[in-house]
Amino acid sequence: MALIPLSAECRLKGKTVIDGVGMRLGKSGGSLIHQGLLLFFTSIAASIPYVGVIVVIVISIWIMAVRALFQKMQKMEVV
């Protein structure tokens, strides 16, 4: 959604960077968080409630970011 007002070339470059960097950061960040929880709680079953809380927090932040982006796009009259 954030790439819509850009030119075709900038959109292609932006998508490439987001896909490459975002995918790597997402996978490694998730692995680090889960490994940290496993080290602290020593079992998957003991860390599940905390993983659930983290997931709810991340989804909430994601929803707020999408709403903020939508409001900015409306101000630009792109949507």
C-alpha positions in Angstrom: 0.0 0.0 0.0 2.8 2.4 0.8 4.4 1.8 -2.6 1.3 2.8 -4.6 2.2 6.5 -5.1 5.8 5.7 -6.3 7.0 5.4 -9.8 7.2 1.9 -11.4 11.0 1.8 -10.9 10.9 2.9 -7.3 8.1 0.5 -6.6 10.1 -2.4 -8.0 13.3 -1.5 -6.0 11.3 -0.8 -2.9 9.5 -4.1 -3.1 12.8 -6.0 -3.6 14.4 -4.4 -0.6 11.3 -4.9 1.6 11.0 -8.6 0.5 14.7 -9.3 1.0 15.4 -7.5 4.2 12.0 -7.9 5.8 12.0 -11.7 5.2 15.4 -12.1 6.7 14.7 -9.9 9.7 11.4 -11.5 10.3 12.7 -15.0 10.3 15.8 -14.3 12.3 14.0 -12.1 14.8 11.3 -14.7 15.4 14.0 -17.3 15.9 15.9 -15.2 18.4 12.8 -14.4 20.4 11.7 -18.1 20.5 15.2 -19.3 21.4 15.4 -16.7 24.2 12.0 -18.0 25.5 13.2 -21.6 25.3 16.4 -20.8 27.2 14.4 -18.9 29.9 11.5 -21.4 30.2 13.4 -24.6 29.2 10.4 -26.1 27.3 8.1 -25.3 24.5 5.0 -26.0 26.6 6.1 -23.5 29.3 6.8 -20.7 26.7 3.5 -21.0 24.7 1.5 -18.4 26.8 4.3 -15.9 26.3 4.5 -16.6 22.5 0.7 -16.0 22.4 1.1 -12.6 24.2 3.9 -11.6 21.8 1.8 -12.6 18.8 -1.2 -10.5 20.1 1.1 -7.5 20.7 2.7 -7.8 17.2 -0.7 -8.1 15.5 -2.0 -5.1 17.4 0.9 -3.0 16.4 0.5 -4.2 12.8 -3.2 -3.2 12.8 -2.3 0.3 14.2 0.4 0.7 11.5 -2.0 -0.2 8.7 -4.6 2.3 10.0 -2.0 5.0 10.2 -0.8 4.2 6.7 -4.4 4.3 5.4 -5.0 7.7 6.9 -1.8 9.1 5.3 -2.9 7.6 2.0 -6.3 9.2 2.3 -4.7 12.6 2.9 -2.6 12.1 -0.3 -5.9 11.2 -2.0 -4.4 8.0 -3.4 -7.1 5.7 -1.9 
